[in-house]
Amino acid sequence: MSSISSGLQDIYRRIEAAAVEAGREPASIRLIAVSKTKPAGMVREAFDEGHRLFGESYLQEFLEKRSDPLLEGLPIEWHFIGHLQSNKIRSVIGKVALIHGIDKISTARELSRQAQRQNLHAEYLLEVNTSGESTKYGMAPDEVLSAAETLFTLPAITLRGLMNIASPDAASAPKEFRKLRQLLEQLRDAAPNPEQLSELSMGMSGDFEAAVMEGATMIRIGTAIFGARGVL
Ligand SMILES: *Cc1c(COP(=O)(O)O)cnc(C)c1O
């Protein structure tokens, strides 16, 4: 068995165990295989194992990978999980099912503008900086509710939920995941269409079990499936 195949199976098993422990349905948690810095051949290998959901962080790398002959035309569901500047928004619309890393009203406005211009619809998550680390992207938690009043009005795009990257400190991560879940609940109370606000993208290789315990609906796993990344 290849290491990608055993990595995937191991993660599926651990998701299931964490879900059962949390009293949740394992199928309510989706696994995003994060393939950034990894070659198209490794994505193809995971695809051939039956995996369909992949996440990429770097725009140029993503655009090249999706049109690689090994992957082009396959029914892959791509998610963009990296930070996106306004001037890059145009290039991902229509190519990904979900954009995870929007953290400013201005970027969401640009997403809305470009989606309208291209006659498309885009779905996105708001990235929240729940750890307060200055090195992290993400909107401050106390700004989210007032920002959402604007976000809810923007045409051609739909806010589907929240995303965070927890601090590496294993003792704080669960609290940060819980904070994100509570914020989503507050957002749903204020939303015109709360049923659309259902996603919590949280948890990575080192902390996804805690995220599942706190209600993650999408976890983003790179290293534990594809191995360590070199520097890009
Ligand atoms: C790279 C990355 C991941 C995957 O991290 P691992 O620790 O390798 O599982 C998840 N989310 C985001 C936003 C990333 O950039």
The ligand as a Tripos MOL2 file, in Angstrom:
@<TRIPOS>MOLECULE
LIG
   15    15     1     0     0
SMALL
NO_CHARGES

@<TRIPOS>ATOM
      1 C1         -0.9000   24.0820    4.5670 C.3       1 LIG1
      2 C2         -2.2340   24.3110    5.1410 C.ar      1 LIG1
      3 C3         -2.9330   23.2740    5.7620 C.ar      1 LIG1
      4 C4         -2.3840   21.8690    5.9450 C.3       1 LIG1
      5 O1         -1.4800   21.8530    6.9960 O.3       1 LIG1
      6 P1         -0.8420   20.4530    7.5420 P.3       1 LIG1
      7 O2         -0.3070   20.8210    8.8640 O.co2     1 LIG1
      8 O3          0.2130   20.0770    6.5480 O.co2     1 LIG1
      9 O4         -1.9310   19.4710    7.6030 O.co2     1 LIG1
     10 C5         -4.1980   23.5530    6.2420 C.ar      1 LIG1
     11 N1         -4.7390   24.7770    6.1310 N.ar      1 LIG1
     12 C6         -4.0920   25.7930    5.5390 C.ar      1 LIG1
     13 C7         -4.7540   27.1220    5.4390 C.3       1 LIG1
     14 C8         -2.8200   25.6110    5.0350 C.ar      1 LIG1
     15 O5         -2.1840   26.6330    4.4670 O.3       1 LIG1
@<TRIPOS>BOND
     1     1     2 1
     2     2     3 ar
     3     2    14 ar
     4     3     4 1
     5     3    10 ar
     6     4     5 1
     7     5     6 1
     8     6     7 2
     9     6     8 1
    10     6     9 1
    11    10    11 ar
    12    11    12 ar
    13    12    13 1
    14    12    14 ar
    15    14    15 1
@<TRIPOS>SUBSTRUCTURE
     1 LIG1         1 GROUP 0 **** ****
